[in-house]
Amino acid sequence: MAIDKNIFQMHNSYGRLGPFERVAIERWRAINPDWNYRFIVDGELDEYVSDLWGEHADVYREMNNIQKSQILRAAVVYQNGGIYSDCDIYPIHKLKDFIPLESSAAWFKLRDRPDKRIMIGDCFFGAEKGNPILDEIIHEAFKRTVSCKHMAGDDWESYAGYIYESSSVHAYSDIVVRKHNEPLLEGGDNWISDIKENPDKCHYYHYSTESWVPNNRFQRDGVDPFANQMEHLTIIKELTGI
């Protein structure tokens, strides 16, 4: 088995994307012309998820959009095979240059944690169609969503902790790393300083718009999102020449 040449990205609507996301999306398509591209909007896969993971259908219907997105990103790759990428990830290199198509999956290691726990990203990954690990991730995300409901308070800190611990990075990492000890790839978890130092080793840049956060980082820091996104696009172009 091998990773199918499909690229999937999702958002509640194309019209709500900022300039960084729009440029990044178009670049995914431009530099990977031999890959199929699909932009998924809210509700498009709800019936598929409810049918295939029917025992969790009631829980799924009660989920908010960000919780659903953690399920959907795994589900669309499980359904079709290919690569999932958040919309705010800017590709520096072509997929053929760093995705091992002959493998059954591509998981990217995140930066080392103080507690030495190995974590992977849920913002970018790839897998073959029907990869059983994706099915396990989805079941685990559903289980944690139910068991961690006490964390879903009104304040941002508890809300963020709820998402992070339930259907997001921890669930993905525990299944892929702790349970299956899957091989991990480097070059995905980059800061601007990493790209400046060695762009050849950085496959993509995750800008992080926090589009799903009620009080996102632009609001918290009093930053104009358009100006900040344009600034980062300029920096990436200067560092990589693209």
QUIVENBEL-V406299 format. One record per backbone hydrogen bond with DSSP energy under -0.5 kcal/mol. CO is the residue of the C=O (numbers start at 1). NH is the residue of the N-H. Records with the same first field share a line. If there is no record, write none. Layout:
CO = NH + NH
This chain:
4 = 6
5 = 36
6 = 83
7 = 38
8 = 85
9 = 40
11 = 42
13 = 16
14 = 17
18 = 22
19 = 23
20 = 24
21 = 25
22 = 26
23 = 27
24 = 28
25 = 29
26 = 30
27 = 31
28 = 32
32 = 35
36 = 7
38 = 9 + 40
40 = 11
41 = 44
43 = 46
45 = 49
46 = 50
47 = 51
48 = 52
49 = 53
51 = 54
53 = 56
54 = 57
56 = 60
57 = 61
58 = 62
59 = 62 + 63
60 = 63
64 = 68
65 = 69
66 = 70
67 = 71
68 = 72
69 = 73
70 = 74
71 = 75
72 = 76
73 = 77
74 = 78
75 = 79
76 = 80
77 = 81
78 = 130
82 = 127
83 = 8
84 = 125
86 = 89
88 = 90 + 207 + 208
89 = 91
90 = 205
94 = 97
95 = 98 + 99
98 = 100
99 = 101
100 = 103
101 = 3
103 = 3
104 = 128
106 = 126
107 = 109 + 185
108 = 121
113 = 116
117 = 113
119 = 110
123 = 86
124 = 108
125 = 84
126 = 106
127 = 82
128 = 131
131 = 134 + 135
132 = 136
133 = 137
134 = 138
135 = 139
136 = 140
137 = 141
138 = 142
139 = 143
140 = 144
141 = 145
142 = 146
143 = 147
144 = 148
146 = 149
148 = 151
149 = 152
151 = 153
155 = 159
156 = 160
157 = 161
158 = 162
159 = 163
160 = 164
161 = 165
162 = 166
163 = 168
164 = 170
168 = 172
169 = 173
170 = 174
171 = 175
172 = 176
173 = 177 + 178
174 = 179
175 = 180
176 = 182
177 = 181
183 = 107
185 = 109
187 = 203 + 204
188 = 190
191 = 194 + 195
192 = 196
193 = 197
194 = 198
198 = 201
199 = 202
201 = 203
203 = 92 + 93
205 = 90 + 207
210 = 213
213 = 216
214 = 216
216 = 220
217 = 221
218 = 222 + 223
223 = 225
224 = 228
225 = 229
226 = 230
227 = 231
228 = 232
229 = 233
230 = 234
231 = 235
232 = 236
233 = 237
234 = 238
235 = 239
236 = 240
237 = 241
